[in-house]
Each structure stands twice: as C-alpha cells, then as structure tokens.
Amino acid sequence: MNKKIEAAKLIADKLRGKTYLTYVEIANITGYHPKYILKLKKEILDGKINFEHGNKDKEPINKISQKEKDYIISLYKRTRVSIRRFCKFYSRRSYSCIYNILKEANLLNKN
C-alpha cells in the first residue's frame, strides 16, 4: 500500500476515534516526519488531500525539442571531433544530454 494512503487512513481513523495511536506513532509506522503527518491531517480536515503528484502527465519544461535534436545530430555529423570537445563547443546543453542524443542516433563509435 502507498505510504501516503496508509498515513491518511491512520489519521482518518484517529480523527474518527477508532484508534488511540498518536501522530508520532503514525509517523513512525509510515516513515514520515511528524510535521508531515500534521500537514496531512490538515489536508484531510480541509478535504484537499491529493494522492497523485501535481506534475503527472505534464511535459517537462526543459525538454529538448526534436528540431534541436536534429540540429545537434547534423552538426555532429559534420565534425570530426570527440564528443567532449563537441560538448564544449555546443554549450547550450549538458554533456549527458548530448551524449544520449548521439547514442540514440547511433553516432558514437564503440572502441
């Protein structure tokens, strides 16, 4: 069971008087900090508790576009430098980002 759902269930049981666990004991059972348990209690009382992350199914704001991927691939094909040197030249993206793009396009030779 999800820890947040379990914590919410234990808090709701405490609010209804079905259990005599303290909020510290609920925190120990679920692994959350006692302050977070009190925050969950407030969300339950306000009816605003959400078990799904707010950014689920959203595109990352820094996602690289296909146009830029194609530009990096075409630029790398025209050069004869190492990937490290190319990354220093094309400094808009990180080494790992460029490496993954070139690896996906099968442009990195295996030594």
N, C-alpha and C positions, 0 to 999 in steps of 0.2 A: 504494500500500500504506500502511496505517496506520503512523505513525511508531513507535508503541509495539510493534507486531508486528515491524516491521523491527529495532528495537533488541533485542527479545527473541531474534530469530533470530540476530543477530550475536553476542550474548552467549552463546547456547547453542552456536554454532559455536566460539567461543573456549574454552568450557569443555570441549568435546569434542576440542580440539586441531586443528580443521580450518582455523583461521585464526590469523595472528600479529598481528592488529590489537590495539592497546592499548585500554584503556577510554576514554582521552581521544580517540583516533581514532574510536571508535564514537560517542562523544558528539558529535564534530564532524560525522560523517556524518549522524546522526539529528537534530541540533539540540538535543539535551537537554544538561543540565548533567552533568558527570562524576559528581557525587554522586548524581544520579538514576539514572545507569547502574549505579552500585554498589548502589543500593537495588533496582533491577530484578534484578540478579544474585542478591541475597539472596532475593528472592521466587521466582526460578527454582529456586534450590537448595532452598528450603523447600517448593516445589510449591504456592505460594499465589498465583501470578500470575493476575491477572484483567484481561481486556481490555475489559470492559464496566463502565460507570460504576455505582456503587452505588445511585444515586438514580433510575436509569432506570425508567420506568413508574410512578413514585410521584407522588401528588398533592402539590403544593406546600403547605407548612404555612400559608402566609399567603394562600391562595387565597380570594377573596371568594365568599360563598355566594349562591345565586340569590335567597334571601329578602332579603338585604341589597341586592342589585342592584335588586330590585323596589321596595324601600323608598326607595332613592335616586331612582329614576325617578319614583315617585309624589310624593315630596317636592318634586322639582324642577318637576314639572308644576304644582304648586300655588303656585309662586312666580313672581315677575316680575323677578328679579334676574339679574345677569350670572353667568356660570359662575365667575368668580374670587371674587365675593362669596359665592356658594353654597358654594364650596370652603372659604372661611374659616369659614362657619357650620357646615358638616359637616366638622369637622376630624379625624375618625377615619381618613379615607383621604386619599391624596395627590391633588394636582390631576390628574396624568396618569391615575390610576385612575378618578376621577370623570368626567373628560373622555371616556375611552374607553367607559365605560358609557353615557353620554348620547349619544355619537356612534353607538354600536351601536343605540341605540333611536331614532335619527333625531330627536333633540330639539334639536339645535344648528342654528340657522339660519345660512345662508351669506349673508354680506354682500358 
